[in-house]
Amino acid sequence: MVSALSTGALAFREARTGVLQQSQDAVIRQFRTSVDDVAVYTPPTPDQSELDSAVNNVLYANQSQGWRVMATYGGMRAYTPSADFDRLSPELLRSVHTKRAAVFQRVNADGHPYLVVGMPVTYTAGPDTEPRLSGMVMFLVVPQNTEEAYVKAMISGIERATLVALCLAVALALVAARGVLRPVRALRRATRRMAEGHLDVRLAVNGSDELADLSQSFNDTAAALERSVAELRRLEAQARRFVADVSHELRTPLAAMTAVTDVLDENALRLDRETGDALRLISEGTGRLSGLVNDLMEISRFDAGAVELNLDEIDLAESVQRTLASRGWQGQVETHVPPPGVLRTRVDPRRLDVVMANLIGNALRHGAKPVRLSMSVREERADVAWAVIEVTDHGPGIAEKAMPHIFERFYKASTSRTRSESSGLGLAITVENVRLHGGRIGAANLPGGGAVFTVELPLHRDSAGVGDTAVGAGR
């Protein structure tokens, strides 16, 4: 578009200059010829009548040109057919009285262009003498309406040609831009699909330019990424199967070992001190190993998507009280729960028991008394409500650097806990169980010290649509 506009402007300028230059040269040449013819019969010091005669002779020789001729000599002036001395600028008057050559100027008067020519009359005394000014000056004022019409016609023609060139330039630009933008847009769509997880997306490679090289590089990168992700998934699946297989194989010997240690524990009082201490160590280690195997089995079921919810409509407050009673924690935990019947919803009682046992057990082991458990209802809308369960303690709280990882598997906030009885899987299992119920869980530090774990479970006010059978919960 810039090229088309520039070409149009340059063509107009050159054509206008050519038309005006040609007209100007022709007029000055013709005027000089007429003045030379008249000067032969005009004396060097003409009077008024001779000055008028010179003007009339020049005009008579160019009757059809529309000229206006004027002459000056000293204080005398002659003109025909009318006086146009007001169109003579001071610059032109000064120049024509000091130069021997013709001078000219284009002026606009009353909205029309005019060519004004001033030509001094010179005489020579002989062929070898330099011409001298006689003091007589002939002036010509010529309207340039014809030239103006030519220029307007050129403007119209150049505008049409420029418009065609602009349309062609726009069309070519659109074609070129489309050829560039199409593969770029395809690349953008492909990257978005790859970001969504479709690693099998590929681009069509057309041509041999830079965009084709870019498309080929994208395809190579996508293929390499797909192979890497497939290998990672294979290794992850293999690791999950390994954990599940090992955990499953350990369950039988651990069950036998647990049964043996239970029998030995009953006779521990009749054994000597050293043997009894060794027996207690074996019993505790077997219990921790059994718990770890059970946690690993549970995690492997989550990873395999084989976990099922056995839903039942229960009172959450009563379920929490049973959890405390079964573990002997009634006197160690302060409870603030609503009256019976307020928090009834459909959950898996066994998994809710695991969630509450893990949170309360963590608060008792790693926090400080008093440990409090509170339950309340939070209304979002008329048809949406949540049961909010909070477990707080007054211990040192959770370190800031540990807060983002507190629910990760095998993560322990303190290095001193690496050899504790905790497996590092309790909170990870808790998170999975809460998510299975469509709930949320979070952890934070209290302003006065201590940690708070918050569990939000949806309250199904209308439970008629929920079946009593097991519900698959694959991830």
N, C-alpha and C positions, 0 to 999 in steps of 0.2 A: 504493500500500500504506500509506504514511504517512497519507494522507487517510482511508482506510477505518478504520485503527486509531484515529485521532484522533476520527473521527465516532462510532465505537462507544464509546470511553471517555467522550466528552461526553454521549452519549445515556444511558449508564448512570448517570453522575453526576446528571444532571438528573432522570431517572426515580426514582432512589433518594431524592433530596432531596424530590421531590414526594410520594412515598408516605409517608415518615417525617413530613414536615411536616403532611400532611393527618391522619394518625393522631394526631400529637401535639396538634394544635389541637382535634380532636374530643374527646380524652380530657380536656384541660385545661378545655374549655368545659363538659363534662358534670360534672367534678369541682367546678368553681366553682359550678354550679347546685346540686349536692347540698350543698355546704358552706353556701351562702347559706340553703338551706331549714332546715338544722339550726341555724344560728346564731341564728335567730329565737327558738328555744325554749331556747337555752343561755344561762345568765346570764353577765355579763362576768367574774365570778370563780367559775368552776365548781369543784366538788369532784371527787373521784375517780369517784364514781358518775355524775355528770353528764358527765364526760369520756368514760367508757366508753359511756354512752348515745349521745353524739354520734357516736362511732366506729361503733357498731352501726347507728345510723340511716343513716349514709352508706353503709355496706356493704349494708344491707338494700335500699336504693333501687337498688343496682347489683349484684344478686346474680349475674347471668350474665356479668359482665365479667372475673371472675378477679382482682378487685382485692385488694390488701392495704392496709388503712387504718390509720394510726397518728396519734396526737395527743399533744401535749405542752403543759403549762401549768406554768410554774415547774419544780418538781422532779418533777411527776407525769407519768406516761406511761400511755397506753392504746393497745391495738392489737388487731386481729382480722384474719384468723384466727391469724396468727403474727407474732412480732416480726421486722422486717427493718430495724431501725435501723442495722445494720452496712453497709447499702447507701447510707446517707446520708453523703456526703462532707463534710469540714469546710468546704469552700468553700460548699456548698449550705446548711449550717446557719448559717453567718455571714450569708449573703445573705438568708435568709428571716426572720431576726430583725431586720433593719435596713430592709427594703423592705416596702411595702404591696402590691406586685403579686406574682403567683405566679411562682415560679422553677422551672426544670426542668433535668434532666440525664439523659443516656443513659449507662448503665453496663453492663458485662459482668460477669456473675457465674456461675461454674460453666459457662462456655462458652455462656451464653444472654444475650440482650440484654434490658434492662429500661429502662423510663422511670420516673424518680423525679421526683415533683412535690411541691413544698412551697408551701403556701398559708396566709398569715397571716390570722387572723380579725380584722376591723376593725369598729368601731362608730361611729356618728355620733349626735350629740346633737340634731341638727336638720338641715333641708335646706340651711342655709347654712353649716354648720360642716364643717371638714375632717375626714375619717375619721382615727381614731386606732387604734393597735394595742392589742389587748386582752391580748396576751401568749400567747394560745392559737394554736397552729399545727397545721394538719392536713397529714399527709403521705400520699402515695399511691405505691405501687410496683406497676407494671403490667408483666407480661411481654409482650414484643413478638414472640412466635413467629410470629404470623400475618404481621406485616410482614416478618419475616426470610424466611418462605416466599415472599412476594411478590418480595422482592429476589432470592432465588435463582432464581425463575422468570424474572425479568427478565434476570438474568445469562445463563441458558441461552439465552433467546431472542435476546439481543443477540449472544452468541457465534456462534449459527447465522447470524444476519444478517451479522455481521462476516466470518465465513468465506466466505459467498457473495460479499460485497463484495470480499474479498481475491482470491478466484478470478477475479472479473470484472476487478479491477484488474490482476492479473497477465496475464490474457488480453489486455486492451487494451494493456498495456505491451509485451507480446511482439509484438503486431501492429504497434504504432507503431515499436518498435525494429527489427523486421524490415523495415518500410518504409524506415527510415533506413539500416540496415546493408547491405541488398541492393545499392543503388548504390555504397556505399562499398567493399564487397567486390569488386564488378565493376570499380571503379576501381583497386583494388589488383592484381587479376589483369591488367588492361590495362597498368598501369605495368610489371609484371614482364615481360609479353610484349614491351613496347617496349624494356625494358632488354636483352632477349635478341636484339633486332634486328628484331622484327616491327613495322615502322613503319606497317603498314597496319591496325593494330588500331583499332577505333572502339567507342564506347559508345552504347547505346540511350538516347535522350533522351525521358523520359516526364514529363509535367506541366510546371509553370512555377515550381517552387519553387527554393530555393537549390541543391539537389542537381542539379536539371535544368540550372541555369546552370553548375554546376561540370562536369557531363558535357559540355555543349556547349563550354565553354572547353577541356576536355581534347581533344575532337575537333578543335577549331580548331588547338590547339597541335600535335597529332599530324600533322595535315595539313600545317601549315607546316614542321614538322621533316622530314616525308617529302619534301616538295618541295626543301628545302634539301639533304638528303642525296643525293637523286637528282641535283641539279645538281652537287654536289661529286663524286659518282661519275662523272658525265658528263665533268666537267672533268679528273678524274684519268685516266679512260680516254683522253680526247683527248690529255692530256700524254704518256701512255705511248705512244700511237700516234705522236705527234710525235717522241719520242725514238727509237723503233724505226725510223721512216721516215728520220729524219735520219742515224742511225747506218748504216742499210743503204745510203743513197745515198752516204755518205762512204767506204764500204769500197772501191768501185771506183777512184775517183781516188786514194785513199790507197795502194792497192796499186800503182798506176802510179807514184806519187811515190816509194814505197819502192824500187821496182825501179830508177828513175832514180838515186836517191841511192846505191844500192848500186853502180851502174856508175861513178858519179862518185867514190865513195870509193876505188875501185880506182886511179883516176888522180889522187888528191889529192896524192900526193908530187911529181908533175910540174908542179903548179900553183904559182903564187907564193903568198907567205904570206897576204896578205889574202884572196885567192880561196879558199885552203884553209880559213882560219878561217870564212869565210862558208859554205862548203860543209859544214863540220862542224856549224855551228849549224842549218843547214837539215836535215841528217840527223838530229840529235838531236830537233829539234822535230817532224819527221815521225814519228819513232819514238814519241815521247810521245803525239802525236795518234792514231796507230794503236792504241796501247795503250788510250787513253781510249775510242776508238770500240768496241774489242772489249769493254771492261768495260761500256759502255752497252748493247751488244747482249746481253750476258749478263744484266744486270739486267732488261732488257725481257722476256727469256724467262722469268725468274723471276716477274715481275709478271703475265705472260700465262698462267702455269701450263703452259708448254709445255716445261719442262725434263724430260729423261729420264735415268734412271740406267742405265748399261750395266754391270751387276754382273759381277764376276769374283772368284773366290776367290784371294787373294794373301796373301803374308806382309807385314805392315805394316812390319816392320823393313827388309826388303829394298827395299820401295817408297820409304821415306824415304831410304835410302842412294842410290838412283837419282836422287831429286830433288836431293840435294846434289851428286852427280857431274855431272849434266847442266848445273848452273849454276856449277860450279867452286868450291863452298863447302866441300869436305872439310877443308881446312886452317883454315878460319875458324870452324867449329862443332864443339864437343865433343859426342860422342854417347854415350849410355848406353842401349843397347837390349838386349833379351833375345836369346838364341841363336835361330837359324832354326827355324821351325816352332811357336814358342810363341804368337805373335800372328798367327794365320791367321783371316781372316774374309772375308765377301763385301762388297766395296765397288766403287765406280767408280774405277779407277786414275787416270784423267785428273783427276777432281775432287779426289781425295785429294792428287794432286800440286799442284793449285792451292792447296789449303788450306795445305799445308806450305810451299810457296814464298812465299805471302803472309806467313805468320807469321815464318818465318826471315828473309825479306827485310826486314820491318819491324824485327826485332831488330837486324840488321846495319846498317840505315840510321839508325835513330833511337835505338838503345841504345849500349852500349859492351861491348867484349870483357871477359871471355870470354862467348860465347854458347853456351848448352848446350841440348841436346835429349835428353830422357829419355823412355823408354817403359816402361810396367808394366801389370800386370793387376790389376783390383780386382773381387773376388768380392762380389756382393750376396746371391745365394742359390745353391743348388746348380745351378740351371738358368739363372742370369742372371749374366753377367760383362761387364766393360767394359774396353776398351783405353784407357789413360790416356796421353796424349801431352802433355808439357810443354815449352814453349820459354821459356827465361829469358835475361835479359841483365843487365848490371851498369851500366846507364845511369842517368839521373836519375829514371826511373820515369814514371808517368802522373799528371798533376795531378788532384787530388781533384775539381775542378769538371768535368774532362773525362771522369771515369770513367763516369758514366751515359750519355754520348753516344759512347763510343769505337767502337761498332759501327754508328753511324748513317751513312747515305750522305752523302758529300761532307764529312764532318766531319773537321777537322784539329785536333789537340790544341794546336798552337802556331801563332801567327800568322806566324811566320817560315817555316812550311812551305806557306803558301798559294801560293807560286810554285815549289814544288819539283816534282820529276818525278812525285810521287805524285798520283793522281787523287782520292783520298779514297773510292774504291769497293772497295779491296782487302779490308778487314775486313768490309764489308757482304756481298760475294760469298762470303767465307769462312764467315760465319754461315749463309747460305742453303745452301751445300753441306753443312755439318755437319748442319743440320736435315733435309736430304733423306735423309741416312743414319740418321735417328733418333737423332742424337747431341746433345751439349751442348757449349757453349763458354763460357768465362769469362775475365775478366782481373782481375789484382790486382797490388799492389805488394809486393815482398819487404821484409821487415823491415830488412835491411842495405842496401837500395837496389837499384834495378832493377825491371823488370816481368816478370810471368810470365803467359803465355797457356796455358790448359789446355783440351784437346780430349778429350772422352769419346765413344768410338764403341762401340756394342754388338758383342759377339763372338757370332756365330752358330755355336754349337758343333755344332748339327745343321743342316747347310746343304742337306739333301736336298730340302727343300720350297721352295727358292728357285730360280727359273728362271734360265736363262742369257740369256734375251732381255731386251730393253730394258724398263724399268719406268717407267711414267708417274709424274711427281712434281709434279703440279699442286698449287698451294696453295689 
